Amino acid sequence: MISFLLACAGEPTPPPVDLSQREPVKVVEMPEPLPPKVDEPAPLPNIVITAPAVGHAVTPGPLMVSGTAIAWEARLTVQLSQGDEVLDSQGVSASAAAPARGDWSVDLTVPEERSGRFKVRAFTHSAKDGTMQDVVVVDLVGR
């Protein structure tokens, strides 16, 4: 079709290509993907609880919880719970708002009458609909 159009336009028709004179196609196998470099740390989640550590033994009274966060308007919520019951909940501001990572710290209270297993949960609220997001949980043990 193109040759016909070119011929009609008064352009010379290119000579036919002799495919028997072409070199064979070389097949090159792609190497396996390189593994990630060992010295590259995995990216941190948006919220990190640095203290207390998983399995930390808690006693009744104040419990200092700290960490870092990348949070919209630097706001997050930190809760102490046992089972499905929230025992203490505090809002806290990180030292910097997203997109920066900021430090945060808050004191929660472990009630006198409680023992057993506890959870510390830190999270942000979605600006869109208020749901919890970036939830991080640390399991603790009461003495």
Buried (B, 14 or more C-beta within 10 A) or exposed (E): EEEEEEEEEEEEEEEEEEEEEEEEEEEEEEEEEEEEEEEEEEEEEBBBBEEBEEEBEBEBEEBEBBBBBBBBEBBBBBBBBBEEEEBBEBEBBBEBBBEEBBEBBBBBEBEEEBBEEBBBBBBBBEEEEEEEBBEBEBEBEBE
